[in-house]
Amino acid sequence: GASLHVQVHTDFLSPEFFRLSLLNRLRALIAGFVLRRASRIRAVSNLIKRSIDERYKLRAPISVLPIFVDVEKYRNAQISPKLAARDHLFETKLLVVSRLEPEKNVGLAIHAFAKAALEKSCLIIIGEGSEREKLHEMALQRGVAKWVFFEGRTDPTQYYKLADLLLAPSLYEGYGMVVVEALASGTPVISTDVGIAREAGAIIAEEDDFAKTITNWFESGPREGVLKNYPYKNFEEYVEAYCKDIESSKDND
């Protein structure tokens, strides 16, 4: 007799999610079974909500509650002297913050960086994962290895301030926290149309146009990112919204 409150944190209805593995296809099938039995559903982006609305005819209401991000932390971040010493080495610094896994599609960022061929530029990649060696080899094959820096797993906060542009090339996302973090830092973002990217204020690019979009940004900006539609003033406000959403599950049984 308990209420079932279901949270959806990834875009499991994305064709890319479905194609990635047999396990993901099974997850998508199971998700439909679970959602039809929910009292209430929380999605972390409007994109996920629309996908669920279009696919299923559900009795349960769907609320959109984005993940909490401490935006003030990123707005007020300072670059350490050690990192600042690298600032003058390249005029344009592109950044990727991501797990290095197939669904994150980091190879697209390397390919687009090489194709855009920006003068006096570099690509900084923060993160670890199973594709690190493959991505390093890709940078070598594209002839840009000496301008692509793999920083490993490290706190990206200062790097958002250092970078001129964040690239978010994921095949699918539930939310896309790095997009919000970068925009909160004042760094513009070019992203595929996934998760929160469009509503948060990222520049949206199709995979085939990713390099062209980087070139256009280099020529005409914007040089500053602006975070849009972020709903929470602080963590307490997020917790209150979260608790109310769970409590409201009881009203829908």
PEGIBEL-V737077 format. One record per pair of residues at least 12 apart in sequence whose C-alpha atoms are under 8 Angstrom apart, sorted by the first residue. I is the first residue (numbers start at 1). J is the second residue. Records with the same first field share a line. If there is no record, write none. Layout:
I->J + J
This chain:
3->38 + 39 + 249 + 250 + 253
4->37 + 38 + 39 + 40 + 249
5->38 + 39 + 40 + 41 + 42 + 246 + 249
6->35 + 38 + 39 + 40 + 41 + 42
7->41 + 42 + 43 + 44
8->41 + 42 + 43 + 44 + 48 + 174
9->43 + 44 + 174 + 175
10->48 + 172 + 173 + 174 + 175
11->48 + 51 + 172 + 173 + 174 + 195
12->24 + 27 + 28
13->28 + 51 + 52
14->172
16->103 + 171 + 172
17->103 + 171 + 172
20->103
32->56
35->58
36->58 + 59 + 60
38->60
39->60 + 61 + 249 + 250 + 252 + 253
40->60 + 61 + 62 + 63 + 246 + 248 + 249 + 252
41->60 + 61 + 62 + 63
42->62 + 63 + 64 + 65 + 245
43->62 + 63 + 64 + 65 + 66
44->64 + 65 + 66 + 67 + 174 + 175
45->64 + 65 + 66 + 174 + 175 + 195 + 196
46->64 + 195 + 196
47->194 + 195 + 196
48->174 + 195
49->62 + 63 + 64
60->252
63->245
65->241 + 242
66->175 + 231
67->175 + 177
68->232 + 235 + 238
69->177 + 180 + 181
70->234 + 235
71->180 + 181 + 184 + 185
72->184
74->157 + 181 + 182 + 184 + 185
75->184 + 185 + 186
76->185
77->157 + 158 + 161 + 185
78->158 + 161
79->158 + 159 + 161 + 162
80->158
83->158 + 162
84->162
87->162
90->120 + 121 + 122
91->120 + 121
92->118 + 119 + 120 + 121 + 122 + 163 + 164
93->121 + 122 + 123 + 124 + 162 + 163 + 164 + 165
94->121 + 122 + 123 + 124 + 163 + 164 + 165 + 166 + 167
95->123 + 124 + 125 + 126 + 159 + 160 + 163 + 164 + 165 + 166 + 167
96->109 + 123 + 124 + 125 + 126 + 166 + 167 + 168
97->125 + 126 + 127 + 156 + 166 + 168 + 178
98->125 + 126 + 127 + 128
99->127 + 128 + 129
100->127 + 128 + 129 + 130 + 131 + 132
101->129 + 130 + 131
102->131
103->170 + 171 + 172
104->169 + 170 + 171 + 172
105->169 + 170 + 171
106->135 + 169 + 170
107->135 + 138
108->169 + 207 + 210
109->167 + 168 + 169 + 210
110->123 + 135 + 138 + 139 + 148
111->139 + 142 + 211
112->210 + 211 + 212 + 214
113->211 + 214
114->142 + 143 + 144
115->211
116->211 + 212 + 214 + 215
118->215 + 218
121->147
122->147 + 148 + 149
123->147 + 148 + 149
124->148 + 149 + 150 + 151
125->148 + 149 + 150 + 151 + 152
126->150 + 151 + 152 + 153 + 154 + 156
127->150 + 151 + 152 + 153 + 154
128->152 + 153
160->181 + 182 + 185 + 187
161->185 + 186 + 187
163->187
164->187 + 188 + 223
165->187 + 188 + 189 + 190
166->179 + 182 + 187 + 188 + 189 + 190
167->189 + 190 + 191
168->189 + 190 + 191 + 192
169->190 + 191 + 192 + 207
170->191 + 192 + 194
171->192 + 194
172->194 + 195
173->194 + 195
174->194 + 195 + 196
175->194 + 195 + 196 + 197
176->194 + 195 + 196 + 197
179->196 + 197 + 200 + 202
180->197 + 200 + 227
182->225
183->200 + 201 + 202 + 225 + 226 + 227
184->225 + 226 + 227
185->225
186->224 + 225 + 226 + 227
187->223 + 224 + 225 + 226
188->202 + 203 + 222 + 223 + 224 + 225 + 226
189->202 + 203 + 225
190->202 + 203 + 204 + 205 + 213 + 214
191->203 + 204 + 205
192->204 + 205 + 206 + 207
193->205 + 206
199->228 + 229
200->227 + 228 + 229 + 230
201->225 + 226 + 227 + 228
202->225
